[in-house]
Amino acid sequence: MKPNPRLLLYIVTSSLLAAEAEKPSLPAPTVDRVGFPKGYAQAFQVLRTVAKTNEQKVVTIYGNKAAASVINAVQLPYPYGSVIVMETANVLKDAQGKPVIDAQGNPEKDKVAGLHVMRREKDFGQAYGENRAGEWEFAEYRADGGYITAPEKSGACAECHVKATAKWDFVYRARVRDRGDK
């Protein structure tokens, strides 16, 4: 008797989903103290833009006034009230499906795919336990303000930002870093 590929796929998929559901979630805040950064593109300063051509994405890092005030490593940690937004947008494409390039040779942004937001305030981050990344808390939002990653699921964000280290106040590729640093 030949095995049924659909049945095998169902069994494997069901097993993987069950294993994922049983995984303990990482400790994280239960309340959103980060907040959707309404109007960030107009109110915040662009700190950096990176074209990810292989992924057909444009990543723009924005900082509010407090975050943008840090321009060298001596000023770290970031001041309380700092908000950093990593906006990921799709690349705008023409009618032939080719990326639209601006006057500087960079791909133009199309729709925003997600906002990865971190906020630093006094005593923030305690809920992450051993994965506490300083006094930062994290959330990820869709452009409409809905969650991609709600606060109670943001333990993975903190776990990752711990790797950026206290030396850099747990911020990846901060503009205060020398070339070659993460």
C-alpha positions in Angstrom: 0.0 0.0 0.0 1.4 3.4 -1.0 1.5 6.2 1.6 -0.9 9.0 1.1 1.2 12.2 0.7 -1.7 14.5 1.8 -2.1 12.4 5.0 1.6 12.5 5.7 1.7 16.3 5.1 -1.3 16.7 7.5 0.4 14.5 10.2 3.7 16.4 9.9 2.0 19.9 9.9 -0.2 18.9 12.8 2.8 17.7 14.8 4.8 20.9 14.1 1.9 23.1 15.1 1.3 21.2 18.3 5.0 21.4 19.2 4.9 25.2 18.5 1.8 25.6 20.7 3.4 23.7 23.6 6.6 25.9 23.5 6.7 28.0 26.6 6.5 31.7 25.7 9.4 33.9 26.8 8.6 36.3 29.7 7.3 39.7 28.4 5.1 42.6 29.5 1.4 42.1 29.4 0.6 45.8 28.6 1.7 47.9 25.6 3.8 50.7 27.1 5.6 51.1 23.7 2.7 52.6 21.8 2.0 52.8 18.1 4.2 55.7 16.8 1.4 57.6 15.0 2.9 60.2 12.6 6.5 58.9 13.1 7.5 59.5 9.4 6.8 63.2 9.8 7.7 63.8 13.4 10.8 61.6 13.8 14.2 62.0 12.3 15.5 59.5 9.8 18.6 57.9 11.4 19.4 55.5 8.6 18.0 53.9 5.4 19.1 50.5 4.0 17.9 49.0 0.7 17.7 45.2 1.1 17.7 44.5 -2.6 17.6 40.7 -2.3 14.5 40.9 -0.1 13.0 43.7 -2.2 12.6 45.8 1.0 13.6 49.3 2.2 14.4 49.6 5.9 14.3 53.0 7.4 15.2 53.7 11.0 13.5 56.7 12.6 14.2 58.2 16.1 12.1 60.6 18.0 13.8 63.8 19.3 15.3 62.0 22.4 16.7 59.1 20.4 18.0 61.3 17.6 19.9 63.4 20.2 22.4 60.6 20.6 25.1 61.1 18.0 28.1 59.5 19.7 28.8 56.6 22.1 29.7 58.9 25.0 26.0 59.9 25.1 24.8 56.3 25.7 22.5 55.1 27.2 19.7 56.7 25.2 17.7 59.2 27.3 14.4 58.1 28.8 11.6 58.7 26.3 13.6 57.5 23.4 11.6 55.8 20.7 13.3 54.0 17.8 11.2 52.8 14.8 12.5 50.3 12.2 10.1 50.7 9.3 10.2 47.9 6.7 8.6 48.7 3.4 8.2 46.8 0.1 10.1 48.2 -2.9 7.9 50.1 -5.3 7.8 48.4 -8.7 6.9 49.7 -12.2 4.4 48.1 -14.6 7.1 45.6 -15.7 7.7 44.5 -12.1 11.1 46.2 -11.9 12.1 48.4 -8.8 11.5 52.1 -9.2 14.8 53.9 -8.5 15.0 57.5 -7.2 17.4 60.2 -8.3 20.1 59.0 -5.9 19.9 55.4 -7.3 18.0 54.0 -4.3 14.8 51.9 -4.6 11.7 53.8 -3.7 9.4 52.7 -0.9 6.0 51.2 -1.5 3.6 50.0 1.2 4.9 49.7 4.8 5.1 46.0 5.8 5.8 46.5 9.5 7.0 48.8 12.2 9.4 47.3 14.8 9.3 49.8 17.7 11.4 50.0 20.9 10.9 52.5 23.7 13.2 53.3 26.6 11.7 54.5 29.9 12.7 54.3 33.6 12.2 50.7 34.9 11.0 49.4 31.5 12.0 45.9 30.5 11.8 44.2 33.9 9.1 41.8 32.6 11.6 40.2 30.2 13.4 38.6 33.1 16.9 37.2 32.2 16.4 38.6 28.6 16.0 42.1 29.8 17.6 44.5 27.3 18.2 47.4 29.6 15.2 49.7 30.0 13.7 49.0 26.6 10.3 47.4 25.7 9.3 46.2 22.3 6.3 45.8 20.0 5.8 45.3 16.3 2.9 46.9 14.5 1.2 46.8 11.1 0.9 50.2 9.4 -2.8 50.3 10.5 -1.7 50.1 14.1 -2.6 46.4 14.7 0.0 44.1 16.1 2.4 42.0 14.3 4.0 41.1 17.7 2.0 42.2 20.8 3.8 43.0 24.0 3.1 39.7 25.6 4.8 38.0 22.6 7.8 40.4 22.5 10.1 38.3 24.6 11.9 37.2 21.4 12.6 40.8 20.6 14.2 41.4 24.0 16.1 38.1 23.7 17.6 39.3 20.4 18.4 42.8 21.6 20.3 41.4 24.6 22.9 40.3 21.9 23.4 44.0 20.9 25.0 44.3 24.5 24.8 47.0 27.1 27.8 48.7 25.5 25.5 49.9 22.8 22.4 50.2 25.1 21.0 47.1 23.4 20.5 48.9 20.1 21.7 47.3 16.8 23.7 49.4 14.4 23.2 52.6 16.3 24.6 55.5 14.3 27.1 56.1 17.1 29.1 53.0 16.2 32.3 52.8 14.3 32.4 50.9 11.0 32.7 47.2 11.5 30.7 47.1 14.7 27.3 45.4 14.9 
